[in-house]
């Protein structure tokens, strides 16, 4: 077992993720704050650290700490003491780790990227690291994404164990990468670097497509585990919040999570893996499949949503079909969020719905017109 006092081991979460290609792709949220299983992605990182015995962590957000701090505050909500560090200039993973460690009394640091869902036994990993005497342990995993079919390469998972002495080799200025800067420097100075092969993949959010995939993975894993979730009741493979309203004739198929005060109408169908956020309304005869629906969204009667992300307050019009898209609330030309009427045609009043389309993992802008018999006021709640 790991022999150090856990108080000497601190967490460092690298949450200053690169921005999306389109800043508005996900309503302005950075990747670590995207909801996965009804909570921000970064909370999965913090939970893993907490389960591994870490009681204190620093979140490095590179200018985005206000967004994260407003949600997580001092960490009491996630059972861990949190502080925050913003580098004035981009410092890279190794640079951020060095700067955060300078304000900590820890000796050993578990550094985790804020865009992954870490897996494996952290206490076991710390034991292996300590016994090796390494200054840096890099957790790697297999990938089949490179090379010829069937060929796998080892790639970093986004988890590192670093001793304070190893951070002395990181320069005080400039962008400092783990792979390109710190590891070669440690080798040059004769410091041991351990590569630890993980048998469990760490899902990572890099794009709209991988965001959907990570949510699917999380929901399927939860359904398979049968784990109880506070405030939720199980209906087959579905987890339904105790305040949600499900019509008796609605159908819930597969791994699903339905949030607080959501409403699923008569004859509506939810096909998993799907997450439906708080205060959402799925109207009668609507179908939602393989999608992530954030808070306060509306899917109109007879609407069909498949493999989509609906950002807070987005609406799919009655009878409309959305596939492989990111749907946003409508915005006035003045910049205010709310009702926006489109041109009238033979099909009745219509309204333009802004969306970003997902295609092979990339995000692009698109405008689509959807017919509506009664346009509604939309809610922005990011």
N, C-alpha and C positions, 0 to 999 in steps of 0.2 A: 504494500500500500504506500501511497504518497506520504512521506514523512515530515515534510515542512508544515509549519503552522499555516493554515489557510489564510490567516490574516496577512501573511507575507506575499500571497499570490493575488494579484489584481487583474481585473479585466480591462481591456481596451477595445472599444468597438469603433471600427472605421466606418462612419456613417456619412462621410462627405463624398457620396457617389457622384460620378459624372452625370451631368444633366441629360435628359432625353433629347433626341434629335429635334423634337418640337416641345418647347417649354410648357405648352398647355396640354400635352398629350394625356396626362393624368391629373388634370385640374391643378397643376402646379405642385403636386406632391413629389418629393424626392423618393427614390426607390425604397429606402429603409422604412418609410412611413406608409407604404401601400398596404391595405388590409389583406391579410391572409388568415382565413379562419376567424374572421370578426375581430382581429386585432392587428396592429402594425407589425410588419415583417421584423423590425428590430426587436420586438418583444420576444420573438422566438429565440433570437440570439441571447438575450438577457436571461430567459428561462433556462436555457442550456447551461449558461455560466452558473446560475444559481443552483441548479441541480447538481453541478459539479463541485459545489462547496464554496464558490466565489461570492463574497459578501459585498464587494465594492468594485465599481467599474467607472471608467471615464469614457464618455462618448465624444469622439472627434468628428465634428460636423462641417468644418470648413465653411462657415457662414450660414449654415442651416440649423444651428443649434436652437434658435428661438422656436422654430416649428416643432422640434423634437421635445424641447424643454416644456412647451406649453401642454404637451400631452403626458409626458412621463414625470415631470417636475423633479422631486428629490429622489425618486425611485421607490417610494413606499408602496406605490401601486403594483410594482413588480417584485417586491420583496428584496430589494437590493439598494444600497446607498449609491446614488449617481451624482457625478459631477460632469461638467462639460468643458471642452476645450476647442477654441476656434483658432486655427492658424491663419494669420493675416495673408499669407501667400500659400499657394499649393505646395505641399511638402512631400506628397507621396506616402505610401503605407509605412515605410521605415522611418521617414521624417516625422510623421504624425505620432508614431509609437514612441519615438525618442522624446518629443516635446511633451506628450501626455505623461510619460514616466517621470519627467523632471519635476512634476508637481505631485508625485505620489511617493509614499513611503514603502512601496512594494519592492521585493527582490526579484520576483518572477512574474512575468506578464503573459496572460492568455490574450492574444491579439486576434480578433475575429472581424471579418468583413461584414458590414451591416446589410448586405444584400443576399445572404445565404441563410439556409436553415441548417445549422450544424447538427451533425449526427455523431453517435458513438459515446463511449464512456469517458468523460473528461478526467475523472480521477485516475483511471487506468492510463490515459495519455500522459498525465502529469507524472505518474510513477515511472513510466518508460523514459520520459525526458530526464527526470532526476537521476535515475540509475545510469544513464548514458554519459552524464557529465557534459552534455552538449551545451553550447551557448545559445543555440537556436535549433528548434525542431520545426520542420516544415511538414505539415500533414498533406499528403498527396492522394490522389485517386486515379482510377483508370478512366480513360475516355476513348470512345471509338470514333470520335468526330474527325480525327486527322489520319492521314495516310491511306493506305489501301484498305479495302473491305476486310474486316476482321482484325486489323492491326490496331493495337491500343498503345497509347502513350500515357505517361504519368504527368499529371498536371496538379498544381496547387489547388487545394479545396477552398482556401481562404481562411484557414486556421493555422496559427503559429504560436509556439511557446518560446518566449525570449527571456533570457537572463539580462539583468541590468548591465552586466559587464559587456555583453554583446552590443548593446546600444551605444557604448562608448565609441564604437567604430563608425557611427552614423554622423556625417557632418552636420554642423549646426545650421547651415543655410542650404537653400536649393532643394530641388525635387529629388527625393531619395526613395528608390524602389527596393523592394525586398530581393527580387530575383536578379535584377540587373546591377544593383549596387551593394547591398549588405552582404548577400551570400558570397559573391566573389571576394569581397574584402576580408570576410572572416576566414575563408580558405587561404588567402594570401598570408594572413597573420597567424596561421596555424591553429585557429580556433575550430573546434569540432562543430559540424552542422549535421544533424540527424534528419534523415528522410523517413517519415513514418507512413506506411501504406495503410490507408483506411479501407476497410471492406464495405463501408456504407457511404453511398454518395451523399453529398451535401447540395441539395437543390439550390439553384442560383437564379435570381431575377436579373436579366440583362435587357429584356425587350418585352413588348406586349405579349408576344407568343409565349415566352418563358414565364411571364407572370400568370397567365392562364394555366400553364402546365404545373406551376408550383402550387396553385390553389387546388387543382385537381388532385395532385399528389397528397396534399395535406388532408383533404376531405376523405379520400379513399383510405388513407392510413388511419384516420380517426374512426371511420366506420368499421374497419377491420379489427381495431383494438377493442372496440366496445367500451372504451373509457367513458366514465361519467363526466359530464361537463356541468359545473355549477350553474343553475338557473335554466338549464335546458332539459327537455324530456326527449326520450327516444321514441321514434315512430318508424319501425323497421330500421333502415340504414340512415334515416333522417334525424337530425338534431334540431328540435324546434324550441325556441325560447318560450318560457312559461307565459309570457304576455302576448305572444303572437296568436293570431286568429286564423284558423284553417277551416274552410268550409267543408262540411261532411262529404260533399261530392268531388272535392279536389283530389288530385292524384300526386303522390310523392314517390318518385322512382329513383332508387340509387342513392349514393352518398350526397346528402344535402344538409346545409346549415341555414336556418331561418332565424333572423335576429329579432330583437325586442320590438314589440308593437307593430310587426309586419302583418299584412293581411293578404291571404290567398283566397281568391273568390271561387264561386261555384264553377265546377267543370274545368277549372284551371289545372294545368299539368306542369310540374317541376321535375325535370330529368337531371339527375346528377352525372358527374360532380358539378354542383351549383351552390353558390353562396348568395343568399338574399339578405341584405342589410336591414338595419333598424328603420322602422317607419315606412317601409316600402309597401306599395300596393300592387298586387298582381290581380288584375280585374278578371271577371268571369270569362271562361273559355280561352284565356291567354295561355301560351306555352313558353316556358323558359328552359333552355337546355344548355348544359356545359358552359355556363356563364358565371361571371362575378358581378353581382348587382350591389353597388354601394348603398349608402343611406338615402332615404327620402326620394326614391325613384318610383316611377309609375309605368307599368306595362298595361296599355289599354286593352279593352275587351277584344278578344280574337287576335291579338298581336302575337307575333312569333319572334323570339330572341334566341339565337343560337351562336355559341362561341363568341360572346361579346363581353365587353366591360362597360357597365353603365356607371359613370362618375356621379357623385352626390347630386341629387336633384334632377337627373336626366329623365326624360320621358319618351316612351315609344308610343306612337299614336295608335288608336284602335284600328285593328286590321293590318297594321304595318308589319313588314318583315325586315329584321336586322340580322345580318350574318357577318361574323368575322370583323366586327367594328368596335370602336370606342365611341360611345355616345355621351355628349355633353349637354348641360342645360342650354337653352336658347338664351342669347344675350341681345339686348337692345343695341342699336347703333351708338347710343350714348355711353355704352359700357355697363349699364345696369342689367342685372339678371331679372328675367321675368317673361311675361307673355309677349309673343311676337307673331303677328299675323302675316301669312303669305298671300299670294295672289289668289283670286277666286277663279275656278274653272268649272267644267261640266261636272266634276266630281265633288263640288262644294268647296268650302274654304280650305286652304292648305297653309302649312307653316313649314318653313325651312328648319331642319334640324341639323345642327353642326355635328359632325362625327369625324373620327380619325380611323382609317381602315388599317387592319392588321393584315399583312401579306408576307408570309415566310419570315416572320419575326421583325419586319420593319414597320414603321409607323408613318403614314402619310395623311395629309389633310383631304377631306372630302365634304361636299355639301349634298344633302339629299332632301327632296321634298316629300312630305308625308301628308296624306289626306286626313282631315279631322273634322268631325261634326261639331266639336265644341272645344276650341283650344283652351288649355288651362294655364294658370300662373305656375311657373316653375320655381323651385327653391334651390338656392346655392348654399351649400352647407359644408364647404371644404374646411 
